Amino acid sequence: MAVRVGIGYDIHRLMEGRTFILGGIEIPYGLGLYGHSDGDVLIHAIIDALLGAIGKGDIGEHFPDSDPRYEGVSSVIFLKKIGAHVKKAGYRIGNIDAVVIAQEPHLSGFKKQIREKIAGVLSVSVNKVGIKAKTNEGLGELGEKLAIAVYAVVALEGGKK
């Protein structure tokens, strides 16, 4: 059995007038994440990690921000499509682990719901999805509440021969 690993990273600035969506969940907060789609930085990082693990590029190649079809679209739809690519390539998800770096909002009350949402979209058990939330201790753009960043790693098992 082959094991493939992928890493993903994304960062989006916070801005007024947008709904805050993280991991496919709407979280009450006064600002939202800027992006061509819904700006879901967590799902974007996971998608890049999945695509990296199967050697299929990055999110911008599959869902370019220059394409009006993707404007305002839920990133959950993108994740579902990439999950199908992973399955078609003969892999199954061993695990996903992500670190969300956000000074605010505090995410501890939402991590379980986010894990369940991502697991459901990808049809894996919730224990295969790890989400951690960290602050940036007030440092830089992340610490100054100007942006949120995510690092994600995935391990895939299987593959076509």
N, C-alpha and C positions, 0 to 999 in steps of 0.2 A: 504494500500500500504506500503510495506517495503522500508526502506531506508538503504542502506549499504554504508559505507565509507571505503576508502582504502588510504594508504599513500605509496609513493615510494621515493626512494633515489638512486642516482647513482653518481659516480665520475669516470672520465677518464682523464688520463694524456694527455697533448699535445705533439706532436712529429712532426718532419720533415718527409716529404715524404708521408703524408696522406692528403686526401681531407677533408676539414672541413665541416661536415654534422651536422645540428642541426634541429630537428623537420622535418626531411625529405627534408630540403632545403640545397643546396650547397651554402656556404657563402665564399666569397673570403677572404682568410687569409693565412699567410705564414706557418701555422702549421695545423695539423689535430688531431683528437681524436683517440687515440690508442684503439683498440678493436678487438676481433675475427671477429665480423661482421663489420659494418661501423662505430662503436663506437658512435652512436647517443645517447648521454647521456640523452637527453631530452625524447626521445621516450622510452628509457629503464626505466626511472623513472616512466613514465606514465603507461607503461605495468605492472610494479610491483604494482602500486597503483590499477589498474584494477583487477589484479589477487588477491591482498589482499582483495579487496571488495567482491569478489565472493568466497573467501576461497580456491583458487586453486594454492597456492604456490608462486613461484617467477620465474622471467625470465630464470634463470639458469636451472630450472627444465624442462622448456618447450623447450628451445633452448640452450643446454649446449655448452660452448666454447670448449669442448673436441670433439665435433661432426664436422667433416670436411664439412658436408653439409651446415653449417651456416657460413663458412669462407667467409668474404667479402660481405655477403648478406645485402641488404638494410633492416634496421630496420622497415621501413614502412610495409614490408611484415609481420613481426612479429606482428606489431600493428593491422594489418587487421585481422590476425588469432585470436588474443586475443579479439578483438572487436566481432568476431563471437562467441567466448566462452561466452562472457557477454550476448549477445543476446540469445544464446541457453539456458542460465540459467534463462531466462525470465526477465532480467533487461534491462533498458535503461539508458543512461548516463544523469544524472541531470546536472552535470558540472565537468569540469577539471580545476584545478588551479595549475600552476607550477611557481617556482622561479628558474631561471638560474643564477648561481653565476659564473661570468667570468670577470676577469679584462679586458681582450681583447678576441675577437674583440667586438667592440661596436655593440649591437644588435638592437638598437632602429629602425633602418631602415628595419629590417627584421621581426619584431614581427607580423605584420599583415599577411604577407605571411606564416609564420610558423603556426599561428592560422588557417588560411584557409586550409593549407595542412592537419593538424591534424583533423580538423573538417570534411574535405572531406573523409579522410581515414575511419573515424568512422561513417560517414553518420549522423552527427549532425550539428545543426546550429552553425555558428562561434561564436555566443554570448555565447555558452556553454563552450568555451575554453579560459582560461585566461593565458597569459604568461607575466611574469615580469622578467626584467633583472636587476641584482645588481652586483656591484663590491664587492671585499672583502677589499676595502680600502688599498690595498697593503700588506695585512697581510697574512702570511702562504703561502702554495703551490698555493692556488687559487689566492691570491694577487700577487704572484711572477710569474704569467702566466705559471705555470707548469701544471695546471689541470683546469678542469671545472666540477662543481657539479650542481646537480638539485634536488630539493625537489618537489614532485607532490602529490596532493590530488585529489581524485575523489569522487563524490557522485553518487550512482546508485539508481534508483527507480524501483519498481516492484518486480519481483521474482516469481518463481513458487511456488504454494501451495503444 
